[in-house]
Amino acid sequence: MKPYAKLLPALLFVLLFTSMVPKPKKILFFGDSITEMGVQAGGYVSIIKKTLDSTKYSLVGAGIGGNKVYDLYLRLEDDVLSKNPDVVVIYVGVNDVWHKQSSGTGTDQNKFVKFYQALIKKISASGAKIILCTPAVIGEKKNGANEMDQDLDKYAGEIRKLAAEHNLPLVDLRSLFTAYNLANNPQNVAKSILTTDGVHLNDKGNQLVAAQLLPLIK
């Protein structure tokens, strides 16, 4: 008997065992700088990752600072579909509103809806499940006192409609953050409650987002 023939049963066993072990479910987080920072230590993606069994779940961050909904659409193939995720979490919309004022490059509401709709259709066609998130805040003052609250409410409302239309799970961060600030911002400050600068998440903000997403991911 040739030497390698003795190894054949062991190799067959390894191959059989490997084929029986399920691959980890791949969860991809798709968004802007909030998601880009979310994969860092203390970020909401990192918090979720620590909570999940690494043999059952694989988490991938695909956030790029400054991105708006059409940026996500343009890089959808390379950064999402090519990675064959099982679940895609879409968290975008702040820059589409914020950049109207800060740089004059925001996204008109009707275009925002069309690009978002296209994202949903293409991701759904790939077989991946989708979780939607509304944009949370651009300033943390209460009772609609932030300059862009009205616009942000409209864009968040469009995402709620899309979630209902496509029967998709929704994490309504806009409503959640608004309610939290109403109860926990007695000085009516513009930042430092759930964000560092009125937009990007601080430790409490990251923990809150992670706590909302985790049950849906599981």
Helices and strands as residue ranges (DSSP letters): H 3-20, E 25-31, H 33-38, H 44-51, E 57-63, H 69-74, H 76-79, G 81-83, E 87-91, H 94-102, H 109-125, E 129-133, H 149-165, E 170-171, H 173-184, H 203-217
